Amino acid sequence: MTSANESAINLLRRLLAGERGDLPMHLAMLLEKSSPLHNSDDHYRQILPPELAKLSVPPETADGIIARLCSEMRSNPDQAFILALSFTGQEKVTKVVTEVLVDPPRPLTVIECGHALAIVSSFLPACLARDPNFLKENILNRLMKRLRSLENSEERTIKRDALLLLTTLKGLAGA
């Protein structure tokens, strides 16, 4: 195993073991850095500790980490797991987070709901624009219903994001 692989897998293990702090963001940045959405190296040097900023996680390792976090999220949509997946833009992540938002295994906290909604708002419209059948119709209908209920949230960011996504989805359906 390479140093990048070992480091990334170690971050995943620590996250799954319950460590928090900056760890979810560090893992998120390493996963983003290995994705097509990657930013400049300078961007990662500003965010990550030097020992992590220099790493490049191979796509197959990143995919394995993402798959594991998606699996974990289906039963435990912990805010740290959602945050760690926030910047990949992967369709699998978008689909899993949408499903968790629509049918969570337990009630989501405000923070978990906000993080999930941010991912769905950021990536679902593009997924649906590329493939109108990206989500099963019943999931999309349940998402719209969930978004309508979130419009009544006391949390302004959730309320705003739900309204914007609902408007975008209605626009896509009408297009």
ZIHUSUL-V285819 format. One record per pair of residues at least 24 apart in sequence whose C-alpha atoms are under 8 Angstrom apart, sorted by the first residue. I is the first residue (numbers start at 1). J is the second residue. If there is no record, write none. Layout:
I J
I J
//
This chain:
3 55
4 55
4 56
4 57
4 58
5 57
5 58
5 61
7 52
8 57
8 61
8 62
9 65
12 65
15 80
15 81
20 80
24 80
24 81
24 83
24 84
25 83
25 84
26 52
26 84
27 84
28 83
28 84
28 85
28 86
28 87
28 88
29 84
29 87
30 55
30 56
30 57
31 57
31 62
31 84
31 85
31 87
31 88
32 87
32 88
33 57
34 58
34 59
34 62
35 59
35 88
35 89
37 87
37 88
37 89
66 93
70 96
73 97
73 100
74 100
74 104
74 105
75 105
76 105
76 106
77 104
77 105
77 108
77 112
78 112
79 111
79 112
79 115
82 112
82 115
82 116
83 115
86 115
86 119
87 119
89 123
91 123
91 127
94 119
94 120
94 123
94 124
95 124
95 135
98 143
99 139
101 143
101 146
102 139
102 142
102 143
102 146
110 155
113 158
114 157
114 158
117 158
117 161
117 162
118 161
121 161
121 165
125 168
125 169
125 172
128 172
129 172
//
